[in-house]
Amino acid sequence: MAVPLHRKTEAIDRLKLRSVEEDLISFYFMTLELAFLRCQQLSGGVSLTPVRIFAMDETGFYPNLKENYVIAKKGTRGVYSITSEVREHLTVVAYASAEGFSGHPFFILPRNIPNFLGSNFSGSKFGVSSTGYINETLFEEWCQFFVEDFRYLRQAPHLWCLLVLDSLHCHTLNPKALQILNSANILAVSLPSHTSAFLQVHDLSIFAPLKKYFKSGMSQFVKEKGPQTKLNHLPQILEEPWVLANNSLNIQKGFKKTGIWPLNAVWVQENIEKIPFFRKKDKELQLQELIQSRIENNEIKNIMSMMGYLDLASDFKDSRERQRNTPPQLKRTLSNILLETKANIEASNHRKTAPKKNMIGEFFDDAKILNEQERINFLTKKIQERNEKKQKKWSKDESSQSLKKTQNKRKYEDISQSQGTSVQQMDYKKIKLTQ
């Protein structure tokens, strides 16, 4: 008899659930195919090869990681281990090629630390932001670093490369960074919003083993050196896990899983069963699937017949009286079913609202070719217009505030003259001005 496997569910927020739709993913692969053809056209008919296809992503590291599972005496409730008291984090920007090699990482710190890298990660650089996360300025720095870092690998600089990245605002609406890539003959394509868990190379095959190796290395470091771990210790701890996780097998597997290389135009059809959110578009179909899954798991056969599940799940308002008369155990189970069904229905119907657009009229959720020269010029123009509007608004606000201060000062002077006191002797907060 087969032993059932117990697996933990993977959390997926509603924004990701909304983005995992067949039409958005299909449009992404159409955009990717168009980008392949565009690179071939710009390269004088030379097709893209794996050495000229790249993916980039960011991830964070914290010195105060939780410990692994340990062996303890039966019945023990509190099992403690020493960890670092540092609460800051480190962001690492990584890129890899479909050929199977990984470039030098770019580090982002929440504050400036002199000689941060030391003798570790030769060839890498770091930047500083107040939050410790990437922003527009640091993305511009990374683009320049990326162009210089793989320059020695480019046998023919005139041949165009492809870079796949996520759809952060600082990536897609950053004309300076996009111009750096364009000038270096690199065509950038963004993923659909909130789909990196399914389509991002690093999320699928690199960052998971990297975090695992880093966690073990951090635990060993704390045991040997004590809990006084600081940010400048992280490069020393991270270097070996970085080499282990960024091996050619993991990288090539990630590109294949995401359908980037070899380019898989039927990726959606092949993965439609693996990602069931694709198929949940019709309300009645969702209910039927949910009922079938519950029956197969032998969880609530009796509830189906006793409670009239279809009617109950279709109309939540009319079901309140029935729920009051339901036994507590059945009520809890039924409540979970209703919440799950309601969330699925809301997620499937979200497309009834108009999709949001960015400042240049593109849909936020869609994949895009980012750095065609026409798009960069149009984006630059729109940003200039927006900045001019903001400047006019600030000038108007400043003038109105200045006028208001002048009027208040005159009123204070009038009140002081009537009371026989000077303006400096008056408590402005306590005086009530009257028209």
Residue pairs with C-beta under 8 A, 6 or more apart in sequence:
12 197
13 194
14 343
14 346
14 347
15 193
15 194
16 194
16 195
16 197
17 277
17 347
18 194
18 347
18 350
19 192
19 193
19 194
19 195
19 365
20 194
20 195
20 198
20 275
20 277
20 278
21 277
21 278
21 281
21 351
22 268
22 272
22 278
22 281
24 192
24 195
24 365
24 366
24 367
25 192
25 195
25 198
25 199
25 267
25 268
25 278
26 268
27 192
27 366
27 367
28 191
28 192
28 195
28 199
28 366
28 367
29 259
29 264
29 265
29 267
29 268
31 189
31 366
31 367
31 368
31 369
32 164
32 189
32 259
32 260
32 263
32 367
33 263
33 265
34 369
35 162
35 187
35 189
35 369
36 47
36 48
36 162
36 263
38 160
38 187
38 369
39 48
39 52
39 160
39 161
39 162
39 187
40 46
40 47
40 48
42 160
42 185
42 187
43 158
43 159
43 160
44 158
46 159
48 162
49 99
50 97
50 98
50 99
50 100
50 255
50 261
51 97
51 98
51 99
51 153
52 97
52 154
52 159
52 160
52 161
52 162
53 97
53 98
53 99
53 161
53 162
53 164
53 255
53 260
53 261
54 95
54 96
54 97
54 98
54 150
54 161
54 162
54 163
54 164
54 186
55 95
55 96
55 98
55 163
55 164
55 165
55 200
55 201
55 202
55 254
55 255
55 258
55 260
56 93
56 94
56 95
56 142
56 146
56 163
56 164
56 165
56 202
57 93
57 94
57 95
57 165
57 166
57 196
57 200
57 201
57 202
57 203
57 207
58 91
58 92
58 93
58 94
58 108
58 133
58 134
59 91
59 92
59 94
59 202
59 207
59 210
59 211
60 89
60 90
60 91
60 92
60 132
60 133
61 89
61 90
61 91
61 92
61 211
61 214
61 234
61 238
62 87
62 88
62 89
62 90
63 84
63 86
63 88
63 218
63 229
63 230
63 231
63 233
63 234
64 83
64 84
64 85
64 86
64 87
64 229
65 83
65 214
65 215
65 218
65 219
66 83
67 81
67 83
67 219
68 215
68 216
68 219
70 79
70 81
72 79
81 219
82 222
82 223
82 226
82 227
83 222
83 227
84 218
84 222
84 227
84 228
84 229
84 230
85 227
85 228
86 229
86 230
86 231
88 110
88 111
88 132
88 231
89 110
89 132
90 107
90 108
90 109
90 132
90 231
90 234
91 107
91 108
91 132
91 133
91 134
92 105
92 106
92 107
92 108
92 238
93 105
93 106
93 107
93 108
93 134
93 142
94 102
94 103
94 105
94 106
94 202
94 206
94 246
95 102
95 103
95 146
95 163
96 102
96 103
96 201
96 202
96 206
96 246
96 251
96 254
97 103
97 150
97 251
98 251
98 252
98 255
98 260
98 261
99 248
100 248
100 249
100 251
100 252
101 248
101 251
102 206
102 246
102 251
103 146
103 149
103 150
104 121
104 123
104 124
104 125
104 149
105 121
105 124
105 242
106 124
106 125
106 126
106 127
106 141
106 142
106 145
106 146
107 116
107 117
107 121
107 124
107 125
107 126
107 127
107 235
108 126
108 127
108 128
108 129
108 132
108 133
108 134
108 138
109 116
109 126
109 127
109 128
109 129
109 132
109 231
110 128
110 129
110 130
110 131
110 132
110 231
111 128
112 128
113 231
113 232
115 232
116 126
116 231
116 232
116 235
117 124
117 126
117 235
118 232
118 235
118 236
120 235
120 236
120 238
120 239
121 235
121 239
121 242
123 149
125 141
125 145
127 137
127 138
127 141
127 142
129 135
129 137
129 138
134 142
134 168
134 170
135 170
136 170
136 174
136 176
136 177
138 170
139 170
139 171
139 174
139 177
140 174
140 176
140 177
140 180
142 177
143 177
143 180
143 181
144 180
146 163
147 180
147 181
147 184
147 186
151 157
154 161
157 185
158 185
159 185
160 185
160 186
160 187
161 185
161 186
161 187
162 186
162 187
162 189
163 181
163 186
163 187
163 188
163 189
164 188
164 189
164 190
164 191
164 201
164 260
165 171
165 188
165 189
165 190
165 191
166 190
166 191
166 196
166 200
167 190
167 191
167 192
167 193
167 364
167 367
167 368
170 177
171 177
171 188
171 190
171 370
172 190
172 358
172 368
172 370
173 358
173 359
173 360
173 379
173 383
175 376
175 379
175 380
175 383
178 188
178 370
178 371
178 375
178 376
178 379
179 371
179 376
181 187
181 188
181 371
182 371
182 372
182 373
182 376
186 371
187 369
187 371
188 369
188 370
188 371
189 367
189 368
189 369
189 370
190 367
190 368
190 370
191 199
191 200
191 367
192 199
192 365
192 366
192 367
193 364
193 365
196 203
197 203
198 204
198 258
198 271
198 275
199 258
199 259
200 258
201 251
201 254
201 255
201 257
201 258
201 260
202 254
204 254
204 257
204 258
205 250
205 251
205 253
205 254
205 257
206 245
206 246
206 250
206 251
206 254
207 245
209 244
209 245
209 250
210 241
210 242
210 244
210 245
210 246
212 241
213 240
213 241
213 244
213 245
214 237
214 238
214 241
216 241
217 237
217 238
217 240
217 241
218 229
218 237
221 229
221 233
221 236
221 237
222 229
225 233
255 261
256 262
258 267
259 267
264 270
268 278
271 278
272 278
272 279
276 289
277 347
279 285
279 289
280 286
280 289
280 344
280 347
280 348
281 348
282 348
283 345
283 348
283 349
286 341
286 344
286 345
286 348
287 310
287 313
287 314
287 341
290 313
290 337
290 340
290 341
290 344
291 304
291 309
291 310
294 300
294 304
294 337
295 301
295 304
299 333
300 333
300 334
300 337
302 330
303 309
303 330
303 333
303 334
303 337
306 330
307 322
307 326
307 330
307 334
308 322
309 337
311 318
311 319
312 319
312 322
312 334
312 338
313 337
313 338
313 341
316 338
316 342
319 338
323 331
323 334
323 335
326 334
355 363
355 364
355 365
356 363
356 364
357 363
357 364
358 364
359 379
359 382
359 383
359 386
360 375
360 378
360 379
360 382
362 368
369 375
408 433
409 423
411 433
412 423
412 426
412 428
412 431
412 433
413 423
415 426
415 431
415 433
416 422
416 423
416 425
416 426
